[in-house]
Amino acid sequence: MKPDVIIYGTNTCPFCQKARQDYGKSATYYNVNADRKRRKEMLKYSKGEESVPVIVEGEKVTIGYGGA
């Protein structure tokens, strides 16, 4: 079974938009500019790095997105 995918990003980030397109409905997206709780979550996964997107796939955390 594939792990759940979470994308933390912003609505103005083109890399976030591309990640959302490529992952489609298999991912849950959180806008960290609009949701402080999710922003804190993102910063835990990224170890304080504020770059977006942060993509979480099970135990794997990827900061940034270069395409599928």
C-alpha positions as CSV (number, residue, x, y, z in Angstrom):
1,M,0.0,0.0,0.0
2,K,1.4,3.4,-0.9
3,P,2.0,5.8,2.0
4,D,-0.2,8.9,2.4
5,V,1.4,12.0,0.7
6,I,1.2,15.4,2.3
7,I,2.3,18.5,0.5
8,Y,3.0,21.6,2.6
9,G,3.2,24.7,0.4
10,T,1.8,28.1,-0.6
11,N,-0.7,29.0,-3.2
12,T,1.8,31.4,-4.9
13,C,4.6,28.9,-5.3
14,P,4.9,27.5,-8.8
15,F,6.8,24.4,-7.5
16,C,4.0,23.7,-5.1
17,Q,1.4,24.0,-7.8
18,K,3.4,21.6,-10.0
19,A,3.7,19.1,-7.2
20,R,0.0,19.3,-6.5
21,Q,-0.8,18.7,-10.2
22,D,1.6,15.7,-10.5
23,Y,0.5,14.0,-7.2
24,G,-3.2,14.8,-7.9
25,K,-5.7,13.3,-5.6
26,S,-3.2,10.9,-4.0
27,A,-1.9,13.9,-1.9
28,T,-3.3,16.1,0.8
29,Y,-2.3,19.8,0.4
30,Y,-1.9,22.3,3.2
31,N,-1.4,26.0,2.6
32,V,1.1,27.0,5.3
33,N,0.4,30.7,4.9
34,A,-3.2,30.2,5.8
35,D,-2.8,27.5,8.5
36,R,-0.4,28.2,11.4
37,K,-0.8,24.7,12.8
38,R,0.2,23.1,9.5
39,R,3.1,25.6,9.2
40,K,4.4,24.3,12.6
41,E,4.0,20.7,11.3
42,M,5.9,21.5,8.1
43,L,8.8,23.1,10.1
44,K,9.1,19.9,12.2
45,Y,9.4,17.8,9.0
46,S,11.8,20.2,7.4
47,K,13.9,20.7,10.6
48,G,13.2,24.4,10.5
49,E,13.8,25.0,6.8
50,E,11.2,27.4,5.5
51,S,11.4,26.4,1.8
52,V,8.3,25.0,0.1
53,P,7.0,22.6,-1.0
54,V,7.7,20.1,1.7
55,I,6.5,16.7,0.6
56,V,6.0,13.9,3.1
57,E,5.6,10.4,1.9
58,G,5.5,8.0,4.8
59,E,9.0,8.3,6.4
60,K,10.4,10.2,3.4
61,V,10.6,14.0,3.5
62,T,11.5,16.0,0.4
63,I,12.1,19.7,0.4
64,G,11.5,21.3,-2.9
65,Y,10.1,19.8,-6.1
66,G,11.8,19.1,-9.4
67,G,9.1,17.1,-11.1
68,A,7.9,13.5,-11.2
